[in-house]
Every structure is written in structure tokens, then in C-alpha cells.
Amino acid sequence: MQHEDNAKLRSDAQRNRERILEVALAELTVCPDAPLSAIARKAGVGQGTFYRNFPHREALVLEIYRHEMRQVADSAAQLLDELPPDRALRAWMDRLAEFAMTKAGLADAMRLAAGRRGGLAKPAHTPVTDAADALLRANDAVGSIRPGMTADDLILAIGGLWQLGPADDWRPRAARLLDLVMDGLRAGAPGPGGPAA
């Protein structure tokens, strides 16, 4: 019985944490200096629960960034299970664009948090780079993209995403940019996804 109680407590704690992150993302994107008490209230958790998870604003902002980055990275495997590699790669790039806009929306909150604690240690982009690498390897295996592309190449090629503003109508521009990148990746592909197909 104790094991079931502990498992229920852990799952409740995880749900609380996820709810806090979801609400905080929405609130801090709109108002970078949103009161933490308002975030806790909208998430439906008490102050103690909130501060147990995130002892200060900086911890919350950094965890939002990490959480969003992990979700984008984790989606690569799911997309590869559901779609052909080239379509999985293109769909993943759309998710990366959403992440870029989330990050841009949080930029003010990150700057404010960095100013309060003397700077935030920005997490490495390793999960996203690893996801890009897995997608490119899957495409290489079926010949749907030009050989020899690296995750660094892809991240550089789609770097224009970070120039788009979240307040603008960014989706059509991002779609055109990512379609252009996919066309470039497919050019010279040796397999059925290549231009000769």
C-alpha cells in the first residue's frame, strides 16, 4: 500500500510540475515579469508546491527552456515512427520553429532572470542536435537527402528561424524557409526521395 501511495504522490508531483511549466510558459511569454504567485494560482498549486519545484524565477525560466527543448528533441523519434524519414524531418523542423518562437517569446523573461542572479547558464543544444542527427541518419539510410549532411549543417541552414519575431505572422515565412531547406537537402539525393524520382 505504501508503494502505491508513493507512486500516486510522485505522479501528482509530476503533474503539478508540468502544469506549472505550461502556465509559466504562457504567462512569461506575454509578461516577462509576471508575478510567480499569479503563475502558481493559475497552475492550481500552492506557494509551497511552487517554490519546492522552482525556488526562484531563474530556476523556472531555465527549466521552461530545457523542458521545451527536450520536447522538441524527443519528438524526433516519435515522428520517425509515424512518418517516412523525409516527412519526419520536415515535420520536426516545424516543431523546431515553434520552439524558436517560444524561445524568442521568453527572451525578455530570460534577460530579466539573468539580471537578477548575475546570469543564467544556458543549456547546451545537445538534445536538439542529437535529434537532428538521428533524423538526418534516417534520411541518409533511405537516400532521401544528399549524402554527408550533419546536424550542424542543418542547424546553420535553418538559423533564419531565429530572425523571425513571435509577434509577427511568422508561420508562413517559417514554412517557406523550411521548404527551401528541404528542397536543398533533397537536391542530389541518391534514393527515391531525390530529384530523379
C-alpha positions in Angstrom: 0.0 0.0 0.0 2.9 2.4 0.8 4.3 1.8 -2.7 1.0 2.8 -4.3 0.8 5.9 -2.2 4.4 6.9 -3.1 3.7 6.3 -6.8 0.5 8.4 -6.6 2.4 11.1 -4.8 5.1 11.1 -7.4 2.6 11.2 -10.3 0.7 14.1 -8.6 4.0 15.9 -8.1 4.9 15.4 -11.8 1.5 16.7 -12.9 1.9 19.7 -10.7 5.3 20.4 -12.1 4.1 20.0 -15.7 1.1 22.3 -15.0 3.4 25.0 -13.5 5.7 24.8 -16.6 2.7 25.1 -19.0 1.2 28.0 -17.2 4.6 29.8 -16.7 5.4 29.4 -20.4 2.1 31.1 -21.4 2.4 33.8 -18.7 6.0 34.7 -19.1 5.8 34.8 -22.9 3.1 37.5 -22.6 4.5 39.3 -19.5 8.2 38.6 -18.8 7.9 39.8 -15.2 4.6 38.0 -14.4 4.4 37.5 -10.6 5.3 34.0 -9.5 2.3 34.0 -7.2 0.0 34.5 -10.2 1.6 31.7 -12.1 1.1 29.4 -9.0 -2.5 30.4 -8.7 -3.3 29.8 -12.4 -1.5 26.5 -12.2 -3.7 25.5 -9.3 -0.8 24.9 -6.9 0.1 26.4 -3.5 3.1 28.6 -3.0 4.9 25.8 -1.1 4.5 23.4 -4.1 5.6 26.1 -6.5 8.7 27.1 -4.6 9.6 23.4 -3.9 9.8 22.9 -7.6 11.2 26.3 -8.5 12.9 28.1 -5.7 13.3 31.3 -7.7 12.3 32.9 -11.1 15.7 32.0 -12.7 15.2 28.3 -12.0 11.7 28.4 -13.5 12.8 30.3 -16.7 15.7 27.9 -17.2 13.5 24.8 -16.7 10.9 26.1 -19.2 13.7 26.5 -21.8 15.0 23.0 -21.0 11.6 21.5 -21.0 10.7 22.9 -24.4 14.0 21.9 -25.8 13.5 18.3 -24.6 10.1 18.1 -26.1 11.4 19.2 -29.5 14.2 16.7 -29.2 12.0 13.8 -28.1 9.5 14.4 -30.9 12.1 13.3 -33.5 11.9 9.6 -32.5 8.1 9.7 -32.5 7.9 11.3 -35.9 10.3 8.7 -37.3 8.0 6.0 -36.0 5.0 7.6 -37.7 6.3 9.1 -41.0 8.8 8.4 -43.8 12.1 9.9 -42.8 11.9 13.0 -45.1 8.4 13.9 -43.9 9.5 13.3 -40.3 12.4 15.6 -40.8 10.2 18.3 -42.3 7.6 17.9 -39.5 10.4 18.1 -36.9 11.6 21.3 -38.4 8.1 22.8 -37.9 8.4 21.8 -34.2 11.8 23.4 -34.0 10.3 26.6 -35.5 7.6 26.6 -32.7 10.5 26.2 -30.2 12.3 29.1 -31.7 9.3 31.3 -31.3 8.8 30.1 -27.8 12.4 30.9 -27.0 12.0 34.4 -28.6 8.9 35.0 -26.6 10.8 34.0 -23.4 13.8 36.2 -24.3 12.7 39.1 -22.1 11.9 36.8 -19.2 15.4 35.2 -19.7 17.1 38.6 -19.7 15.2 39.6 -16.6 16.1 36.4 -14.8 19.7 36.7 -15.9 19.9 40.2 -14.5 18.6 39.1 -11.1 21.1 36.3 -10.5 24.1 37.5 -12.4 23.4 35.4 -15.5 21.8 32.1 -16.4 23.8 29.2 -17.5 22.2 28.5 -20.9 21.8 24.8 -21.5 23.6 23.2 -24.4 21.7 22.4 -27.6 22.8 18.8 -27.4 19.3 17.2 -27.3 18.2 19.2 -30.4 21.5 18.5 -32.2 21.2 14.7 -31.4 17.6 14.7 -32.7 18.6 16.4 -35.9 21.4 13.9 -36.3 19.0 10.9 -35.9 16.7 12.4 -38.5 19.5 13.0 -40.9 20.8 9.5 -40.5 17.4 8.0 -41.1 17.1 10.0 -44.3 20.6 9.0 -45.3 19.7 5.4 -44.9 16.9 5.6 -47.4 18.7 8.1 -49.7 16.1 10.9 -49.4 18.7 13.6 -48.8 22.1 14.5 -50.2 24.8 12.4 -48.5 27.1 13.9 -45.9 24.8 16.4 -44.2 25.5 16.9 -40.5 23.3 18.2 -37.7 25.5 21.3 -37.5 24.8 21.9 -41.2 21.1 21.6 -40.7 21.0 23.9 -37.6 23.0 26.5 -39.6 20.8 26.2 -42.6 17.6 26.9 -40.6 19.2 29.6 -38.5 17.0 32.1 -40.2 14.2 30.9 -37.9 15.8 32.8 -35.0 15.5 36.0 -37.0 11.7 35.8 -37.1 9.7 37.6 -34.5 7.0 35.8 -32.4 4.7 38.9 -32.6 4.8 38.8 -36.4 2.9 36.4 -38.7 5.9 34.1 -38.7 4.4 30.8 -39.6 4.1 31.4 -43.4 7.7 32.7 -43.6 9.0 29.8 -41.5 7.2 27.3 -43.8 8.7 28.9 -46.9 12.2 28.9 -45.3 11.9 25.3 -44.2 10.5 24.1 -47.5 13.6 25.8 -49.1 15.9 23.9 -46.8 14.2 20.6 -47.5 14.5 21.3 -51.3 18.2 21.9 -50.8 18.6 18.7 -48.7 16.8 16.6 -51.3 18.9 18.0 -54.2 21.4 15.4 -55.1 19.7 12.7 -53.0 20.7 9.2 -54.3 17.4 7.4 -53.4 13.7 7.6 -54.2 13.4 11.0 -52.5 15.9 12.6 -54.8 15.2 14.9 -57.8 15.3 12.0 -60.2 12.4 10.3 -58.6 
